[in-house]
Amino acid sequence: MKFAPEGIPFIAVALIVSAVAAFFTFTANRHIVFYLVLMLFCIDITAFMFYFFRDPERVIPQGENIIVSPADGKVIVVSEVFENTVLNDNVRKLSIFMSPLNVHVNRIPYTGTVVNVKRNAGNFFKAFMDEASLTNENVTTTVETDRGTMLIKQIAGSVARRAVCRAAPGDRLLTGDRFGIIKFSSRVDLFLPLSAQIIVKTGDMVRAGETIVATWTQEKER
């Protein structure tokens, strides 16, 4: 099992604290029960860190007209909106909420070239709330594809306060490639041209890089 590199500091600290707790547990002459409970608690936290920062391999579906999910989690929004921060156009919007139990590594929905990555300061509302998409701290990645411009917004939540985009302008990324992570529960919004047709619905559970969430309805640009 692979682990996201962003999780290594968290895992290392948890391991060290667990080791210290274990040392006191096995060497203490008094308060054995207290140290035992503390050790078990630290071990549970360590196990959670390993679980949370897991980065499993995914089987990327093949096909030139498919768009895959950028995140694991639950679909909470499927709509048509006017995106006025980057695209300034009517687009299709897909929002996915990630709980602490989901894999939090994000993947590119469709092959393209990164043209801009921008971190936007903001609030930390609960990620499933409507206003989170507009006002929460986020990292917006603009990707130019052969079907038009795609926007991916990694949104911080009330617990997750750090979104990480590993991509940089000029990077060419293929469908399903890893491009970032959001630490702890959060949300990803995907904005697609109207030439894409979203095929999932609110309440569906999706997996990053594996679940086909939309398809293109027009031919590639020549």
LINTA-V484512 format. One record per run of one state. SS is the DSSP state (@ for helix, = for strand, . for the rest). FROM is the first residue (numbers start at 0). LEN is the number of residues. If there is no record, write none. Layout:
ss->(SS | SS)
from->(FROM | FROM)
len->(LEN | LEN)
This chain:
ss->(. | = | . | @ | . | @ | . | = | . | = | . | = | . | = | . | = | . | = | . | = | . | @ | = | . | = | . | = | . | = | . | = | . | = | . | = | . | = | . | = | . | = | .)
from->(0 | 2 | 3 | 4 | 27 | 31 | 52 | 53 | 54 | 65 | 68 | 72 | 83 | 88 | 98 | 104 | 107 | 111 | 120 | 122 | 123 | 131 | 135 | 136 | 137 | 145 | 147 | 155 | 162 | 165 | 171 | 173 | 177 | 182 | 185 | 192 | 195 | 198 | 204 | 206 | 211 | 216)
len->(2 | 1 | 1 | 23 | 4 | 21 | 1 | 1 | 11 | 3 | 4 | 11 | 5 | 10 | 6 | 3 | 4 | 9 | 2 | 1 | 8 | 4 | 1 | 1 | 8 | 2 | 8 | 7 | 3 | 6 | 2 | 4 | 5 | 3 | 7 | 3 | 3 | 6 | 2 | 5 | 5 | 6)
